[in-house]
Amino acid sequence: MTFWFDHNLSTWGWVGMTIGMVAFWGLLIGGVVWTVRSLNTRDQRTDTSGPPGPEQLLAQRFALGEIDETEYHDRLTVLRGGERPTVRS
């Protein structure tokens, strides 16, 4: 009984197998990398368990109307390490 290729692949058979193997491993490795990166990114986006930072608190107070725009910008400048604003009369 003879087999279809008779245990001898032609040149195109070898080329096809090589391309198929490279594509298979590339897709497998790419899928694993994509999965790990997407899980890592999702963990960083949903990590809101910690307390809000000072700039977030300042923005929240401004949004609620507790401070005006001038005071918001003055305090934001101080938080970011800028010069203290002069006292206005």
C-alpha positions as CSV (number, residue, x, y, z in Angstrom):
1,M,0.0,0.0,0.0
2,T,1.4,3.4,-1.0
3,F,0.6,6.6,0.8
4,W,-0.3,9.8,-0.9
5,F,3.1,11.5,-0.6
6,D,5.0,8.2,-0.3
7,H,6.8,9.7,2.7
8,N,8.5,12.3,0.5
9,L,7.3,15.9,0.6
10,S,8.1,18.1,-2.2
11,T,9.7,21.5,-1.8
12,W,6.3,23.2,-1.5
13,G,5.3,20.8,1.2
14,W,8.2,21.8,3.3
15,V,7.6,25.5,2.6
16,G,3.9,25.1,3.6
17,M,4.7,23.2,6.8
18,T,7.3,25.9,7.7
19,I,5.0,28.8,7.1
20,G,2.2,27.0,9.0
21,M,4.4,26.2,12.0
22,V,5.7,29.8,12.2
23,A,2.1,31.2,11.9
24,F,0.8,28.8,14.5
25,W,3.5,29.7,17.1
26,G,3.2,33.4,16.3
27,L,-0.5,33.3,16.9
28,L,-0.1,31.3,20.1
29,I,2.6,33.6,21.5
30,G,0.7,36.7,20.4
31,G,-2.5,35.5,22.0
32,V,-0.8,34.8,25.3
33,V,0.9,38.2,25.3
34,W,-2.3,40.0,24.4
35,T,-4.2,38.2,27.2
36,V,-1.6,39.0,29.8
37,R,-1.4,42.7,28.8
38,S,-5.2,43.1,28.7
39,L,-5.6,41.5,32.1
40,N,-2.8,43.7,33.5
41,T,-4.4,46.9,32.0
42,R,-7.8,46.0,33.3
43,D,-6.4,45.6,36.9
44,Q,-4.8,49.0,36.7
45,R,-8.0,50.7,35.5
46,T,-10.2,49.2,38.2
47,D,-7.8,49.8,41.1
48,T,-9.7,52.6,42.8
49,S,-9.5,51.1,46.3
50,G,-7.0,53.6,47.5
51,P,-7.8,57.1,48.8
52,P,-8.1,59.9,46.3
53,G,-5.0,62.1,45.7
54,P,-4.8,65.8,46.7
55,E,-5.4,66.9,43.1
56,Q,-8.5,64.7,42.8
57,L,-9.9,66.1,46.1
58,L,-9.3,69.6,44.9
59,A,-11.0,68.9,41.6
60,Q,-13.9,67.4,43.5
61,R,-14.3,70.4,45.7
62,F,-14.2,72.7,42.7
63,A,-16.8,70.5,40.9
64,L,-19.1,70.7,44.0
65,G,-18.8,74.5,44.1
66,E,-17.0,74.6,47.4
67,I,-14.2,76.7,46.0
68,D,-14.1,79.1,43.0
69,E,-12.0,78.9,39.9
70,T,-9.3,81.3,41.2
71,E,-8.8,79.4,44.4
72,Y,-8.8,76.1,42.5
73,H,-6.0,77.3,40.2
74,D,-4.0,78.9,43.1
75,R,-4.1,75.7,45.1
76,L,-3.4,73.5,42.1
77,T,-0.3,75.6,41.4
78,V,0.9,75.1,45.0
79,L,0.2,71.4,44.9
80,R,2.3,71.0,41.7
81,G,5.2,72.8,43.3
82,G,4.8,76.3,41.8
83,E,5.2,79.6,43.5
84,R,2.6,80.5,46.1
85,P,0.2,83.0,44.7
86,T,0.2,86.5,46.2
87,V,-2.6,87.4,48.6
88,R,-5.3,89.3,46.9
89,S,-7.2,92.0,48.7
